[in-house]
């Protein structure tokens, strides 16, 4: 466990999560650096086991890259990045839908009483 840029250490459970789902490391990178990454680096990142909040954070962090990659997807490498971005976006929206249905049925999280 290495110290963060602020000199503090992450709790062990969070450090393990970052290592296991390495796509979360993208949150610590500048989107401009992500744009220059080779598509295979992005494709090889593990995205399973993410919470809705983590998926939302990734989606918001990458939202500026999507239109750039879409515009240049005629280029083979950029097309692979665009496909990866679309997969991330689709996974986020698939996970968001059940949550929104739950909130519609039981109300906002602070009012959840008797929900499954």
PyMOL commands that set and color helices and strands:
alter all, ss='L'
color gray80, all
select helices_A, chain A and resi 12-20+22-28+31-36+39-43+52-71+76-106+109-111
alter helices_A, ss='H'
color red, helices_A
deselect
rebuild
show_as cartoon
